[in-house]
Amino acid sequence: MPGRNSKLPERSLNQQSLADFKVGVDNVIFSVDTAQNRLLVLLVMRQQQPFINSWSLPGTLVRQGESLEDAAYRIMSEKIRVNNLYLEQLYTFGGPKRDPREDCDSYGVRYLSVSYFALVRFEEAELIADGVTGIAWYPVKDVPLLAFDHNEILTYGHRRLKNKLEYSPVAFDVLPDMFTLNDLYQLYTTVLGENFSDYSNFRSRLLKLGFLSDTGVKVSRGAGRPASLYRFDADAFAPFKNKPLVFI
């Protein structure tokens, strides 16, 4: 066992140089098509090397003087028009060789990806196709092999989205101001899977929690009985913040 004053091996900067980084932002933009019960992610077709003509997450390199969040919002605004969205930083992906351009750069530049994930209202989201030959919503379960490590980023984002539904009111950021309990249930089942809770238990537990207020307005959809429209009460939800919801 080394003595107390033993020195650990040291490497000088000449032996192991510091990495030089370029920083990019990649967005995992989710939406829920409740009409067809599909969780969707926005993909774009790359127009340049590397991975030309491959699907990828919308991304960009960060510009001089630009914050990471500003870059994330910029790439969102270039691909999609939407009024209501939920956006937060996801994770930093920076493993060696995650980007083929590292091998082409004589200076050994590494490419970091600071990823963000967003959740937007499907009915209100307008895709921007100006100068883009490929941009589309893809069902998450049918996503092809993506450029770079974007399948890994997508998987991480999907896991975060599921976790957010368990302890945050993120679902209400993308629902209309007034919604039925079935609208809410369809959103949860689309993201979490149909086995997370049956509707009767979901409805009973949710109403007992007390953070939904009945507007007194009813809406008719199909041949069934009119359904009540509810609003989300943020103040009433405060005691449940950061706590797993029991009906999940």
Phi, psi and omega in degrees: 000131183299146177290170184299327184263007180295143179262136174287152178301140180242146174244130178282166178297336178290330180277326181221098185286155177287146181285146175252127188246146160248142186246128175242166175236130176238131184254129171261101186257109181262154169210160181240118174269092184290337179296325180246009178053054181234133169270123186246154173228142182275128178237152176232151178271125181290136183257002182213166176286153356282165178064037178301140181066020174253149175287146179208169170286150176296127183211170181198154170278145182285134182274163176303131177076007183256134176283162178299316181295321178297321178295320179297316179290327179297313182292329174297314184292338179279343186246336189208142173251123182203143181270323183246124178207159173243125183226132174210156179290139187259296187190160175253124178253119187214027180294148176301145176070015177286345181230122182301339181295341177300323182286341183265352185261116183294343180266001176069038180291134175261149181246113175269148171238115171266110187265149175234153171234145184229152174231122185235160177283122184298317184294334184260349185280127178246119180284142180256117184254008181300117177071011181239125180274342181218114173208129188199153168278130178243133169302132184304323182288348182245014183295133179281184174292124185261166177292159177054223177252033187289336173295322177294318179297317179298315179300318179295318179295320179297319178297319179295319180299316178300316180296321180297324179295336183281336186222006181224162179273030184302329181301326184282348175288338184243356172276157173300165180302321175243136186210159175270163176296329177292325175302314181294318180297318180297323178296314180296315182293328179294321182276317188264342184103153188290345184269003184290327179189144173279161190297319184296317177294319179301311182297313182298313182293319184296317181293328178291330181294330169085012179257013171246133180249132179285124182281347185083357180262140178240152181229140179260129177225109180078207187269353183284180178292150176303142181255145179286144175262136183241160171238151176276131179254102184297322181294320180290337179280340187310317180296341182264357185301133178066017175244136179300135178282135190295330184280355179287000000 
